[in-house]
Amino acid sequence: MITLVGILVSLLVFVLFSPPIVRHGEASQRLAEMYSLDTARTLSELKPESLEYKLLAGGVRLQPVSFRLLTIAAGIAASVIAWPFLPGIPALILGVIAGVLPYSWLSEKVRSRGREIDRLMPVAVGRITAGLLAGGSIPEVLQRTGESLEMEAPNPLTPELWLTAAELRSKDRQQAFRNLAARSPSTSLSNLAYLLDGYSEAGGGKYTEVLLQISQRVQQILVARNRSVAKASDALLSARIIPVVLLVVFLFLTRDPLIQGSLLALPVQVVISAGIGMMVVGYLLIRSIVSEAV
């Protein structure tokens, strides 16, 4: 009965809060809206640590209040569903984990925006360098580079370049580059902002040879870093799969009457809770190591 109630609560949460299924054309339109100039302007006005910023940057069409209610409902539903199999403390811990997971997923969505920018940076740096060496001004080169990237596919780098080009035409040069470095979800893009600021301050032509050499090194570093990120994703995938496999095996073992009876004992619940906690800590540790490595 408890399991049935949990399943019904989960279905209610899904119906109330899940995004509607969209067709390919609508999905492309939403992707374009997510990577639009207006979105970049709005993000620049929000604090990066705020939930509103993360929802907008992650492309999640929910208000902060709705998202918080969704996480609370998910935690309650997870505890109710897990209670018949892992009664007591383990079910409560699984509920807490289920309530925190959406925030971790959202943070990962925001980081994926920066990774997508890093993936495009080698191409963008090459095109920006070529445009500057050809004698173009920085606003024009950034505008054309963003347009060329947008023709290939909607991406998060294009609106950042367009917004910077617009600010260079209407604001102080240093302030425009500082804004780009401050709001950028990618360290590589922030470094490019400082590089272009130095190029502009040095007078352009005198800095051309240095810019060419630096851009070549930056491209090599970015290509190598993107390969490291691809390899690191395999380690994260293993860290996610192993706990799921262990949980499935444990749920299968709980079919035994002796094991089911022992789950009601407090010492057993404490041991199981400690095991769940260690798996969560291990995953977070692996993710932090991988993040620092790339």
Summary of the structure (lengths in Angstrom):
residues: 294
radius of gyration: 24.2
end to end distance: 47.5
largest distance: 80.4
contacts: 858
relative contact order: 0.09
helix: 83%
strand: 0%
